[in-house]
Each structure stands twice: as structure tokens, then as C-alpha cells.
Amino acid sequence: MTPTDGLPAAEAARRDAALEALHHAHQRLVRSVDSLPEDQWRAASLLPDWTRAHVVAHLALNGEALAATLEAREHGQVRPVYPSQERRDADIEALAKRDVGEIRERLFAATTRFRDACASLLPRQWAGTVPRLPDGPAWPASDLPATRWREVEIHHADLDLDYSHRDWPADFAADLLDQVVLDHAGGDSEPFSVRADDLGRSWSVGAEEPVVSGTAADLGWWLVGRGHGERLSCTAADLPHLGPWRRASGATAPRS
């Protein structure tokens, strides 16, 4: 550890890089939502049973919840991100039914609140973990900026507007693969490996073969339960079976 930070230097650097990338991701998201016509908010998103209003409501509430967790940490308190999974789901449903202007403003305010909460923490307050729910799982506090970054980038694409997963920055696609490969390797997916041709990198999901190849963005999109592996190739006859992404409610929406 450095004498000025409660985190190892490499971990603090990853947090800071995620915060910088998140700032730009938030800006892109805000522009998309701000320009979304009111008559398109109730249209279907790419997530089953969720409209675009649901997606934006989730992003607003997730930002508020993560910010509140960090604010509690600033005062020496432990606050789960969500009081329960049922409350999290009910709050999304309730906000999604509200006036479009309210949902939009809640999102805009949440981006600012999360940024301010991160800026207010002392270096030592980033050490340790925070619980997602009262009974876990526990996440490293320093991972919350990257967690929020994944939420914003994935769900921005889920809105099915003019921003898709193929617009993801290369550093985000690589970061996502680093995380989601670990999640699948510890879950119920068939063993395989992935190769991101555009990055020249490979990841093992429990085995070296078969190899699923494509761009990092297309691989990431498939691994988080979106699409059917379009544009991907495989050394086997069929793509491996994916178990639910362990961070997901079902196989489609990140549970965060």
C-alpha cells in the first residue's frame, strides 16, 4: 500500500481509470436520454419485458443506490446497495411508470451524485467491502466505479437507440471480458475459451477448446446474455452453452 491510500497502488489506479472512463460513459448516456423523444420512452428495449423507461429507471436507481452506499461509507457506516432484491425490482417498476421528465431528471441527478460521492471519500475509505444485499455478496468498495461503468455501457446499448455494443470503447470491452470470463468460469457454462481478434487477446473459460472468436465487443455482448452470438465463429460445430451470467437476474439483465 502507498502511505496516502488505503489501497494497493495498482488497485487505486484501476479505480481512478474506471472513474475517468465512467465520466465519459455518463456523458454519452445523458446525451442519448436527453434526446429521446417522449413517445419512444415506452417502446421496448432489448431486455425482455423492459421498456426504455425501465432501463433508464434502473440506471437512475442504481446510481442513487451506489452513491448512497459510498455516502454511508464516508460517515463510517455500512449500507447495502439494495435493501432486498424484491425492493430493487419494485422500485424500478414504480419509477418506470412515472412521468418521463421525472425519470430523466433522476438519472441526471444520479450521475452527479455518484461522482460527488466518489470524490468525497478519503483514500482509506476505499479499502474494504460493501454488501450488495444485507446478506451479501460483498463487493470491494474500490470496484464500484467499474461496476457502475459496466452498468452504464451495457444498458446504454440495451436502450436500442443509436448507441450499440459495437460503439463501446476498446478499453471497456477488454475490461468487461476480464470480468465476465471469470464469472462464467465459476458458473454453469460449458468450458471453452474466447479470442478477441481485434485485441489479439484470449481468455479461458475453463478450457482451451473450443475457441470462440470475434471482436471484443461482440464476445462481451454474447457473454452477458445478449443476442445469439451473431458475428462470432467457433472451432466447434456450435457455440458453447452459456449458463446464466452469475451477476444476472435470469440471463439477460445485470443484477446490480
C-alpha positions in Angstrom: 0.0 0.0 0.0 1.1 3.6 -0.5 1.3 5.8 2.5 -1.5 8.0 1.2 -4.0 5.5 0.0 -5.8 2.6 1.7 -5.5 0.5 -1.5 -2.5 -1.1 -3.2 -1.3 1.2 -5.9 -2.5 -1.0 -8.8 -6.0 -1.2 -7.4 -6.1 2.5 -6.8 -5.0 3.1 -10.4 -7.8 0.8 -11.7 -10.3 2.7 -9.7 -9.2 6.0 -11.0 -9.1 4.8 -14.6 -12.7 3.5 -14.2 -13.8 6.8 -12.7 -12.4 8.7 -15.7 -14.0 6.3 -18.2 -17.3 6.4 -16.3 -17.3 10.2 -16.6 -17.3 9.9 -20.4 -19.8 7.0 -20.4 -22.2 9.1 -18.3 -21.9 12.0 -20.8 -22.7 9.7 -23.7 -25.7 8.2 -21.8 -27.0 11.6 -20.8 -26.9 12.8 -24.4 -28.9 9.8 -25.6 -31.5 10.1 -22.9 -31.8 13.8 -23.2 -32.6 13.5 -27.0 -35.0 10.6 -26.6 -38.5 11.7 -27.8 -41.2 11.3 -25.2 -43.2 9.0 -27.4 -40.3 6.5 -27.5 -39.8 6.0 -23.8 -42.5 3.3 -23.5 -41.1 1.4 -26.5 -39.4 -2.0 -26.0 -35.8 -2.1 -25.1 -33.5 -5.0 -25.9 -34.3 -6.6 -22.5 -37.3 -8.8 -22.2 -40.3 -7.2 -20.5 -38.4 -3.9 -20.1 -39.2 -0.7 -21.9 -36.7 2.1 -22.4 -38.3 3.7 -19.3 -37.4 0.7 -17.3 -33.8 0.8 -18.4 -33.4 4.4 -17.6 -35.2 4.0 -14.3 -32.8 1.2 -13.4 -29.8 3.3 -14.3 -31.1 6.2 -12.2 -31.8 4.0 -9.2 -28.6 2.1 -9.5 -26.6 5.3 -9.5 -28.6 6.5 -6.4 -28.0 3.2 -4.6 -24.3 3.1 -5.2 -23.9 6.7 -4.3 -25.8 6.2 -1.0 -23.6 3.2 -0.2 -20.5 5.4 -0.7 -22.0 8.3 1.3 -22.7 5.9 4.2 -19.1 4.8 4.0 -17.9 8.4 4.3 -19.6 8.5 7.7 -18.2 5.2 8.9 -21.5 3.3 8.2 -22.2 0.1 6.3 -25.2 0.4 3.9 -26.1 -2.4 1.4 -26.6 -1.2 -2.1 -30.2 -2.6 -2.0 -32.3 -3.5 1.0 -33.6 -6.6 -0.9 -33.8 -7.9 -4.4 -37.6 -7.6 -4.3 -37.4 -3.9 -3.2 -34.9 -3.2 -6.0 -37.2 -4.7 -8.6 -40.3 -3.0 -7.3 -38.6 0.4 -7.2 -37.7 0.0 -10.9 -41.2 -0.8 -11.8 -42.6 2.1 -9.9 -40.2 4.7 -11.3 -40.6 3.4 -14.9 -44.3 4.3 -14.7 -43.7 7.9 -13.6 -43.6 10.9 -15.8 -40.8 10.8 -18.4 -39.4 14.1 -17.1 -39.0 12.8 -13.6 -37.2 9.6 -14.8 -34.8 11.7 -16.9 -34.0 14.1 -14.1 -33.5 11.3 -11.6 -30.9 9.8 -14.0 -29.1 13.1 -14.5 -29.0 13.8 -10.7 -27.8 10.2 -10.0 -24.8 10.7 -12.3 -23.8 13.8 -10.4 -24.5 12.3 -7.0 -22.3 9.2 -7.7 -19.4 11.4 -9.0 -19.6 13.6 -5.9 -19.8 10.6 -3.5 -16.7 9.1 -5.1 -14.9 12.5 -4.8 -15.8 12.8 -1.1 -14.3 9.6 0.1 -10.9 9.7 1.8 -8.3 7.4 0.4 -8.6 5.0 3.3 -12.3 4.8 2.9 -12.0 2.9 -0.4 -10.5 -0.1 1.3 -12.7 -3.0 2.4 -16.0 -4.3 1.0 -19.7 -3.2 0.7 -22.6 -5.7 0.6 -24.9 -5.7 -2.4 -27.8 -7.0 -0.2 -27.9 -7.3 3.6 -26.8 -11.0 3.3 -24.3 -10.4 0.5 -22.5 -10.8 -1.7 -19.7 -8.4 -0.7 -18.0 -6.3 -3.3 -14.7 -4.4 -2.9 -15.6 -0.8 -2.5 -12.9 0.2 -5.0 -14.8 -1.9 -7.6 -17.9 0.3 -7.5 -16.7 2.7 -10.2 -16.1 -0.2 -12.6 -19.4 -1.8 -11.6 -21.2 1.4 -12.5 -19.2 1.7 -15.7 -20.4 -1.7 -16.8 -24.0 -0.8 -15.9 -23.9 2.4 -17.9 -22.2 0.9 -21.0 -24.3 -2.3 -21.2 -27.6 -0.7 -20.5 -26.9 2.2 -22.8 -26.7 -0.4 -25.6 -29.9 -2.0 -24.2 -31.8 1.1 -25.0 -31.7 0.2 -28.7 -31.0 3.7 -29.9 -28.1 5.0 -31.8 -25.5 3.5 -29.4 -24.8 -0.2 -29.5 -22.3 -2.6 -28.0 -20.2 -2.0 -31.2 -19.7 1.6 -30.0 -18.2 0.5 -26.7 -14.6 1.9 -26.2 -12.0 -0.8 -26.6 -10.8 -0.4 -23.0 -14.4 -1.1 -21.8 -14.8 -4.2 -24.0 -11.5 -5.6 -22.6 -12.4 -4.8 -19.0 -15.8 -6.5 -19.5 -14.2 -9.6 -20.9 -11.8 -9.7 -17.9 -14.7 -9.7 -15.5 -17.4 -11.8 -17.3 -15.0 -14.6 -18.2 -14.3 -15.1 -14.5 -18.0 -15.1 -13.8 -18.7 -17.8 -16.4 -15.7 -19.9 -15.4 -17.1 -20.1 -11.9 -20.7 -20.8 -13.1 -22.7 -23.3 -15.2 -21.3 -22.6 -18.7 -19.7 -25.3 -20.8 -15.9 -24.9 -20.8 -14.3 -23.0 -23.7 -12.1 -20.1 -24.5 -12.6 -16.8 -26.3 -10.3 -14.9 -28.6 -10.8 -11.2 -29.3 -9.4 -10.8 -32.7 -9.3 -7.0 -32.6 -7.3 -7.0 -29.3 -5.1 -10.1 -30.0 -6.0 -11.5 -26.6 -7.5 -14.8 -25.4 -9.3 -15.8 -22.2 -10.0 -19.3 -20.9 -13.5 -20.1 -19.6 -12.3 -23.4 -18.1 -10.7 -24.9 -21.2 -8.6 -24.1 -24.2 -11.0 -25.6 -26.7 -13.4 -24.9 -28.3 -12.4 -21.4 -29.2 -15.0 -18.7 -29.8 -13.6 -15.8 -31.8 -14.8 -12.4 -32.7 -14.4 -8.8 -31.7 -14.2 -8.0 -28.0 -17.5 -6.1 -28.2 -19.3 -9.0 -29.9 -17.8 -11.5 -27.4 -18.8 -9.4 -24.4 -22.3 -8.9 -25.7 -22.8 -12.6 -26.1 -21.2 -13.4 -22.7 -23.6 -11.0 -20.8 -26.6 -12.8 -22.3 -27.4 -10.6 -25.2 -28.1 -11.8 -28.8 -27.3 -15.2 -30.1 -23.6 -14.9 -30.9 -24.0 -13.1 -34.1 -20.7 -12.5 -35.9 -18.9 -15.0 -33.7 -17.1 -18.1 -35.0 -16.3 -21.3 -33.1 -13.9 -24.2 -33.7 -16.8 -26.5 -32.7 -19.9 -27.0 -34.7 -22.0 -24.9 -32.3 -21.3 -22.2 -29.8 -20.9 -23.5 -26.2 -23.9 -23.4 -23.9 -23.8 -20.4 -21.6 -25.1 -20.7 -18.1 -26.7 -17.6 -16.6 -24.3 -14.8 -16.0 -24.0 -15.0 -12.3 -24.4 -11.3 -12.0 -27.8 -11.6 -13.7 -31.5 -11.9 -12.9 -32.0 -14.7 -15.4 -29.6 -14.5 -18.3 -30.4 -11.0 -19.6 -30.2 -8.2 -17.1 -27.2 -7.5 -14.9 -28.1 -7.8 -11.3 -26.5 -4.7 -9.9 
